[in-house]
Amino acid sequence: MSHFTRFAVIDWSGAKGASHKGIALALCEAGDAAPVLIAPPGRAWSREGIAQWIESKADEPLIIGMDFSFAPPRIARGSYLPGDEVPGDAKAFWAYVEARCHDMDLGAASFLESAHRRHFYFGAADGRKADFMHLRVCEAHYNAGGGGKPSTVYDAIGAAQVAKASFAGMRTLHRLNRTLPVWPFDPRPLSGALIVEIYTAIAARAAGLRKGRSKIRDPAALDAALAVLGSAPHVPLPRYDDHATDAIVTAAWLRARAADPGLWTPAPLTPEISQVEGWTFGVE
């Protein structure tokens, strides 16, 4: 059984700067009370502020879901960045990203835009977008099961891209992993906090929202989704944007599923994948 009694989800951002309206943090306790948004120390969260908040909770029975890819694909192509000399496991790669980024607030835009520019798709001048659409084993498995095709960390253009967020996240994981375990790269602990990768679309599907219509922007829709996940109605929000509602719904989903043994031992997850690419919690 899971020892977790607190459940947090962070809707993440890789945007430049140090104040990000795209970051939202929702938290709930065991039981059925709706997740609540945790207010940032300033007008908006920074990535540094989120890292400090997580570090302050290291000894609590808290599972923290973060919404970005914890590593690039490597299994299918034999390297994270084929043709370049880079580490071959995720934790060493996090350190590699950290060493080559000088962006403020744990950002990583320079890693994509200059350090390894040729590996990322920024537009038609880079050639066919299809040539950049590489997926991890977890993502390919999710797609093959009908979940839909997730974005790839090599696609750096458009509103749906996750590239900058994911590489900024890898910098953040390199820092956080000094004090907190990160699953599945580290074993699930018997006490204390743990970080897992989540995908908010999985929670949206579980809450009854259809593909392509998973964004919630009004209180009634939010309460309906929470009810499906066994949660009481939410505390009214100052605004109903995608970041806030994604974090709230996914925190309720994480509470509902954290004790499911099948999600901790998905059949395709091998020891190699667990160290090289990781896995999205909730992909079975």
C-alpha positions, -999 to 999 in steps of 0.1 A, spaced: 0 0 0 11 36 -7 22 56 23 13 89 6 -14 110 23 -7 143 4 -9 147 -33 4 176 -53 4 184 -91 24 211 -108 13 223 -142 47 234 -156 62 260 -179 94 263 -198 89 300 -207 117 324 -206 119 348 -176 113 342 -139 75 348 -134 52 323 -151 15 325 -152 16 290 -168 27 273 -136 0 262 -112 4 241 -80 -26 221 -66 -25 201 -34 -50 178 -16 -50 155 14 -62 120 18 -100 119 18 -124 136 -6 -118 173 -1 -111 190 -34 -75 200 -43 -67 236 -36 -44 259 -55 -13 270 -35 -6 306 -40 28 317 -52 50 339 -30 47 367 -55 24 375 -84 32 342 -102 53 311 -96 89 309 -107 105 275 -113 130 284 -85 100 290 -62 85 256 -71 118 239 -65 121 255 -30 85 245 -22 92 209 -31 125 208 -12 107 221 19 83 191 17 110 164 13 102 146 46 64 146 41 43 117 28 37 136 -4 37 124 -40 44 152 -64 33 150 -101 52 172 -125 38 177 -161 68 174 -184 89 146 -200 116 136 -175 140 124 -203 142 125 -241 138 93 -261 169 71 -262 159 34 -266 148 36 -302 178 56 -315 206 47 -291 212 83 -280 193 113 -267 210 134 -293 224 111 -320 257 122 -334 266 143 -303 286 131 -274 261 130 -245 255 108 -215 236 76 -218 214 76 -187 188 101 -175 205 113 -143 238 120 -161 219 137 -189 201 160 -164 236 170 -151 247 176 -187 217 199 -194 224 218 -162 261 223 -171 252 238 -205 224 261 -195 229 296 -182 192 307 -185 176 324 -156 152 306 -133 162 270 -142 153 277 -178 167 257 -207 159 276 -239 196 281 -247 200 243 -248 176 240 -276 184 273 -294 222 271 -294 239 242 -276 221 215 -296 201 235 -321 201 209 -350 181 184 -330 150 206 -325 122 216 -348 115 254 -348 98 257 -381 98 248 -418 134 259 -423 144 229 -403 130 204 -428 101 179 -423 86 181 -389 79 143 -391 117 138 -389 118 152 -354 88 133 -340 107 107 -319 89 91 -289 100 74 -257 89 38 -251 63 50 -227 49 75 -252 48 50 -280 31 25 -257 5 51 -247 -2 60 -283 -5 23 -294 -30 17 -267 -53 45 -281 -43 72 -257 -32 95 -285 2 107 -297 20 128 -271 42 157 -281 79 150 -285 106 169 -266 122 177 -300 93 198 -312 100 233 -301 73 252 -320 37 261 -312 15 263 -282 14 225 -277 52 221 -277 68 206 -245 104 209 -254 114 240 -234 93 229 -204 109 194 -204 145 205 -206 138 232 -179 123 204 -160 154 182 -164 175 210 -149 150 212 -120 151 174 -115 189 175 -113 186 199 -84 157 182 -67 172 147 -69 198 158 -44 171 156 -17 141 137 -32 137 105 -51 124 106 -86 104 76 -98 112 53 -116 149 64 -117 148 58 -79 128 32 -60 96 42 -44 104 52 -8 88 38 23 86 74 38 89 109 27 82 126 -6 85 114 -42 84 130 -76 66 113 -105 60 124 -141 23 129 -149 4 136 -181 -27 157 -174 -45 142 -204 -46 109 -186 -64 125 -156 -88 143 -180 -98 110 -197 -103 94 -163 -125 123 -153 -148 117 -183 -134 145 -206 -132 136 -243 -100 138 -264 -96 173 -278 -121 187 -253 -102 182 -221 -97 218 -210 -120 231 -182 -128 268 -180 -159 270 -158 -168 259 -123 -196 235 -132 -174 215 -155 -146 214 -129 -170 201 -102 -183 175 -127 -148 162 -134 -139 162 -97 -170 142 -89 -160 114 -113 -127 112 -95 -144 109 -60 -138 145 -50 -160 170 -33 -167 203 -52 -139 228 -54 -132 260 -37 -141 289 -61 -111 301 -81 -103 337 -90 -100 326 -127 -107 293 -145 -77 289 -168 -63 256 -182 -33 256 -159 -53 259 -126 -80 234 -136 -55 209 -151 -35 209 -118 -67 205 -97 -82 177 -117 -49 158 -119 -42 162 -82 -76 145 -75 -68 118 -100 -33 112 -84 -50 108 -50 -74 83 -65 -48 62 -82 -16 65 -61 -22 32 -43 -29 12 -74 -1 -13 -76 -5 -18 -114 6 18 -120 39 12 -102 47 -19 -122 36 -14 -158 45 -45 -179 66 -27 -205 88 -9 -179 122 -26 -179 152 -18 -157 168 -2 -187 139 20 -195 135 30 -158 171 45 -159 173 58 -194 138 72 -203 116 69 -172 79 64 -173 47 85 -170 27 75 -139 -7 63 -151 5 47 -183 -3 10 -179 
